[in-house]
Amino acid sequence: MRSSPPAAARVAAAVIAVAAALLGGCASSPDGRPSTDGPEARPPPGLAQVPDAVPRVEPLRVGGPNKPYRINGRSYTPMTDDLPLQEEGLASWYGRKFHGQRTSNGEVYDMYAMTAAHKTMPLPSYARVRNPANGREIVVRINDRGPFADGRVIDLSYTAALKLGVLAGVAPVQVQRITFDEIRSGRWQQPRDETVAIAPGRKPPLVLDDALPGDRAPAGFWLQVGAFRQFEGAQQLQRQLLATPQAGVDSIAVFEEAGLFRVQAGPYATRADAQQAAERVRRHTGRSPLLVDRSAP
C-alpha cells in the first residue's frame, strides 16, 4: 500500500517487506483496527482542530505516480484526466508505521496532516470524504496509493480518521473527487448535496475501482455496455460513460464473469426503465447495450 508504483523494483521490494500490511491495506486485527500501526504514544494536542486540506489546482502528470501498476496480482490504471469520481466503500487508516516515509508521489507521509491514499485517483488530487454514520465530512489531499484490501476505497491519515470518527477500525464512507472546475469556481465549499447534484431526482454517478463477482450483483435489470478480457479496458469504458452525463447512467460496475470483465449500468427496477436507459446510452454514446436480467433469485 505504501509502495511507489512507478518504480517496479521498489514495488516488488515493498510487497515482500510489508506483505502483511499490503494484504490488509494496513495490517489489521479481526475488528479492522491496525494491529502493527497506530498513533504515537503522545500524539500532538488539538488534532481534532487541524484544518481540512484546501484544494488547489495542481497539474496532472501522465507518467510518474500516475502510470499503470500491478500489485498483489491485480493491475490498476490511475486516472490522468480531471474527471469526477464518486465511490462508496470502506475507509481504513495508517499511522506511525509509515510516518516519515515516502508516499507514492514522492512526498513525505505525515500522519498528522489531512491526506489519504487512493488506488486510481490522479496524484495529487483532493477528495471529500463523508462518514454516513455520524454525518461528519472532511477534505483530504490524495498523495499516496492504496488501500489494496477488498472493499476498501480510501486509506486515511491518522488525523483524517480521527476527524471523521473512524479510528476504531474500517468504516463505510462516501468519497467524492473534487474537480478543477469545482476548485476554480469555489463550488467545493458548498454543502455536499449541492456539490454532487447532477440533476433533480438523480443520484450522482457511482464508479467502483474493483471488479465484482457476478453473483454479487444487486438484483434488478442491468445494461451491459461492453465486455473485455482485461480489467483496464473495462475501467476505461467506465470513465468514458462517467464523462458523458447525457447518457444518464447513475451507477457503473464491472462484473467478472466467465473470464470477461463486463461493464454494466444499473440496476433498474423494471425492464421498461432499463430499456429507456438503453435508448439514452445508444443516443449519446453510439453503443447498443445488452439487457441483463438479474431479477430472478
NUNUNU-898853 format. One record per residue (C-alpha): residue in three letters; x, z, y. Coordinates in steps of 0.25 Angstrom, whole numbers, m for minus. Each point is the difference from the previous one (the first is absolute). Example, Ala and Ser with C-alpha at 12.3 -4.5 7.8 and 13.67 -1.06 7.14 Angstrom:
NODE   rest    east      up   north
NODE    ala      49      31     m18
NODE    ser       6      m2      14
***
This chain:
NODE   rest    east      up   north
NODE    met       0       0       0
NODE    arg      11       3      10
NODE    ser       8     m13      m5
NODE    ser       3     m11       9
NODE    pro      m6     m13      m6
NODE    pro       9     m10       8
NODE    ala      12       5      m8
NODE    ala      m2      m2     m14
NODE    ala      12       8      m5
NODE    arg      m5      12       8
NODE    val     m14      m1      m5
NODE    ala       6       0     m15
NODE    ala       8      12       3
NODE    ala     m11       7       7
NODE    val      m9      m2     m12
NODE    ile      10       6      m9
NODE    ala       4      11       9
NODE    val     m14       5       3
NODE    ala      m9      m6     m11
NODE    ala      m9      12       0
NODE    ala      m3      m1      14
NODE    leu      m2     m15       0
NODE    leu     m10       1     m12
NODE    gly      m8      11       7
NODE    gly       1      m6      14
NODE    cys       8      14       3
NODE    ala       1       8     m13
NODE    ser     m13       8      m1
NODE    ser      m5      11      m8
NODE    pro     m14      m1      m7
NODE    asp      m7       3      12
NODE    gly       7     m11       8
NODE    arg       8       9       8
NODE    pro      15      m4       1
NODE    ser       8       8     m10
NODE    thr      14      m3       5
NODE    asp      m3      m2      14
NODE    gly      m7       8      12
NODE    pro       3       6      13
NODE    glu      13       8       4
NODE    ala       0      15      m2
NODE    arg      m3       1      15
NODE    pro      m7     m12       6
NODE    pro       1      m1      15
NODE    pro     m12       6       7
NODE    gly     m11      m7       7
NODE    leu       0     m12     m10
NODE    ala     m16      m1       1
NODE    gln       2      m3      15
NODE    val      10     m12      m3
NODE    pro      m6     m12       7
NODE    asp      m4     m12      m8
NODE    ala       8     m12       0
NODE    val      m2      m9      12
NODE    pro      m2     m15      m4
NODE    arg       8     m10       7
NODE    val       3     m15      m3
NODE    glu      12      m1      m9
NODE    pro       5     m14      m5
NODE    leu      m4      m3     m14
NODE    arg      12      m5      m9
NODE    val      m2     m10     m11
NODE    gly      12       5      m8
NODE    gly       7      13      m1
NODE    pro      m9      11      m4
NODE    asn     m12     m10       0
NODE    lys       6      m8     m11
NODE    pro      m8       0     m14
NODE    tyr       6      10      m9
NODE    arg      m2       6     m14
NODE    ile      m1      14      m5
NODE    asn      m5       7     m12
NODE    gly      m3     m13      m6
NODE    arg      m9      m5      11
NODE    ser       2     m10      11
NODE    tyr      m4       2      14
NODE    thr      m1     m10      12
NODE    pro       0       7      13
NODE    met      m8      m6      12
NODE    thr       8      m7      10
NODE    asp     m12      m4       9
NODE    asp      m8       9      10
NODE    leu     m12       2      m8
NODE    pro     m10      11      m1
NODE    leu       0       8     m13
NODE    gln     m10      10      m5
NODE    glu       1       9     m12
NODE    glu      m5      12      m7
NODE    gly       7       7     m11
NODE    leu       9      13      m2
NODE    ala      10       5      10
NODE    ser      13       8      m4
NODE    trp      11       5       8
NODE    tyr      15       2      m1
NODE    gly       9      11       6
NODE    arg      14       6       0
NODE    lys       5      m8     m12
NODE    phe       0     m12       8
NODE    his       2       6      14
NODE    gly      12      m6       7
NODE    gln       1     m12     m10
NODE    arg      m2     m15       4
NODE    thr     m13      m6       0
NODE    ser      m3     m14      m5
NODE    asn       2      m6      14
NODE    gly      13       8       2
NODE    glu      m5      11       8
NODE    val       3      15      m3
NODE    tyr     m12       7      m6
NODE    asp      m5      12       8
NODE    met     m10       8      m8
NODE    tyr      m5       6      13
NODE    ala      m3     m13       7
NODE    met     m13      m7      m1
NODE    thr       4     m11     m10
NODE    ala      m4      m5     m13
NODE    ala       3     m10     m11
NODE    his      m9     m12      m5
NODE    lys       3     m10     m11
NODE    thr      m3     m13       8
NODE    met      m3       2      15
NODE    pro      11      m6       9
NODE    leu      11       9       4
NODE    pro      m2       5      10
NODE    ser     m15       2       1
NODE    tyr     m10      10       6
NODE    ala     m12       5      m8
NODE    arg     m11       9       2
NODE    val      m3      10     m12
NODE    arg     m13       8      m2
NODE    asn      m3      11      m9
NODE    pro     m15      m2      m3
NODE    ala      m1      14      m6
NODE    asn       3       7      13
NODE    gly      m1     m11      11
NODE    arg      14       1       5
NODE    glu       7     m13       4
NODE    ile      15      m2       3
NODE    val       8     m12       5
NODE    val      13      m2      m7
NODE    arg      12     m10       1
NODE    ile       3      m7     m14
NODE    asn      15      m1      m2
NODE    asp       1       1     m15
NODE    arg      m4      m5     m13
NODE    gly      m9       7     m10
NODE    pro      m7       7      m7
NODE    phe       0      m7     m13
NODE    ala      m9       9      m9
NODE    asp     m13      m7      m4
NODE    gly     m11       3      10
NODE    arg       8       4      12
NODE    val       0      m8      12
NODE    ile       9       8      10
NODE    asp      11      10       0
NODE    leu       0      10      12
NODE    ser      11       8       6
NODE    tyr      m1      15      m1
NODE    thr      m6       1      14
NODE    ala     m10     m11      m1
NODE    ala      m5       6     m13
NODE    leu      m1      14       7
NODE    lys      m8      m6      12
NODE    leu      m9      m8     m10
NODE    gly      m2      12      m9
NODE    val       5      m5     m13
NODE    leu      12       8      m3
NODE    ala      m6       6     m12
NODE    gly       2     m13      m7
NODE    val      m5     m14      m1
NODE    ala     m14      m3       7
NODE    pro      m9     m11       3
NODE    val       2      m7      13
NODE    gln      m3     m12       8
NODE    val      11      m8       6
NODE    gln      m1     m11      11
NODE    arg      12      m8       6
NODE    ile       0      m1      15
NODE    thr       2     m14       4
NODE    phe       8      m6      12
NODE    asp     m13      m3       7
NODE    glu      m6      14      m1
NODE    ile      13       5       5
NODE    arg       1      m9      12
NODE    ser     m15       2       4
NODE    gly       1      15      m3
NODE    arg     m12      m1     m10
NODE    trp       8       8     m10
NODE    gln      m3      12       9
NODE    gln     m15      m1      m2
NODE    pro      m8       8     m10
NODE    arg       2      m5     m14
NODE    asp     m14      m6      m2
NODE    glu       2      m9      13
NODE    thr      14      m4      m4
NODE    val      m4      m5     m14
NODE    ala     m13      m6       3
NODE    ile      m1     m15      m5
NODE    ala     m15      m3       3
NODE    pro     m13       9       0
NODE    gly      m4       4     m13
NODE    arg      13      m5      m7
NODE    lys      11       8      m7
NODE    pro      15      m3       4
NODE    pro       7      m8     m10
NODE    leu       7       8     m11
NODE    val      12      m5      m7
NODE    leu       7       7     m12
NODE    asp      15      m1      m2
NODE    asp       0       0     m15
NODE    ala      m7      m8     m10
NODE    leu     m11       8      m8
NODE    pro      m4      m2     m15
NODE    gly     m13      m8       0
NODE    asp      m7      11      m8
NODE    arg       2       9      13
NODE    ala      m8      m9       9
NODE    pro     m13       6       6
NODE    ala     m13      m6      m5
NODE    gly      m6     m11       7
NODE    phe       1     m15       3
NODE    trp      14      m5       4
NODE    leu       6     m13       6
NODE    gln      13      m5      m7
NODE    val       7      m7      11
NODE    gly      12      m3      m8
NODE    ala       9       3     m12
NODE    phe      15       1      m1
NODE    arg      10       2     m10
NODE    gln       9       8      10
NODE    phe      m5      12       8
NODE    glu       7      m5      12
NODE    gly      m9     m13       1
NODE    ala     m13       9      m2
NODE    gln       5       9      11
NODE    gln       3     m12      10
NODE    leu     m15      m4      m2
NODE    gln      m5      14       3
NODE    arg       7      m1      13
NODE    gln      m5     m14       3
NODE    leu     m14       5      m2
NODE    leu       2      12       8
NODE    ala       5      m9      12
NODE    thr     m13      m8      m1
NODE    pro     m10      10       5
NODE    gln     m10     m11       1
NODE    ala      m1      m1     m15
NODE    gly      m7      14       0
NODE    val       8       6     m11
NODE    asp      m2      15       0
NODE    ser       9       4     m11
NODE    ile      11      m7      m8
NODE    ala       6       4     m13
NODE    val      10      m5     m10
NODE    phe      m4       2     m15
NODE    glu      10      m2     m11
NODE    glu      m8      m7     m12
NODE    ala       5      m9     m11
NODE    gly      13      m2       6
NODE    leu      m4      m4      13
NODE    phe      m1       7      14
NODE    arg     m14      m3       5
NODE    val      m4       1      15
NODE    gln     m14       4       1
NODE    ala      m9       4      11
NODE    gly     m11      10      m1
NODE    pro      m8       7      m6
NODE    tyr     m13      m5       4
NODE    ala     m13       7      m4
NODE    thr      m8     m13      m4
NODE    arg       3     m14      m4
NODE    ala      m6      m5      12
NODE    asp       9       8       9
NODE    ala      12      m5      m8
NODE    gln      m5     m15       2
NODE    gln      m2       1      15
NODE    ala      14       6       1
NODE    ala       6     m11      m9
NODE    glu      m6     m10      10
NODE    arg       7       7      12
NODE    val      13       0      m8
NODE    arg      m2     m15      m3
NODE    arg      m3      m4      14
NODE    his      12       8       7
NODE    thr      11      m2     m11
NODE    gly      m3     m12      m8
NODE    arg       0       7     m13
NODE    ser     m11       1     m10
NODE    pro      m1      14      m5
NODE    leu      m4       3     m15
NODE    leu     m12      10      m1
NODE    val       4      11     m10
NODE    asp     m11       9      m5
NODE    arg       6      14      m2
NODE    ser     m14       7       1
NODE    ala      m2       1     m15
NODE    pro       4      14      m6
***
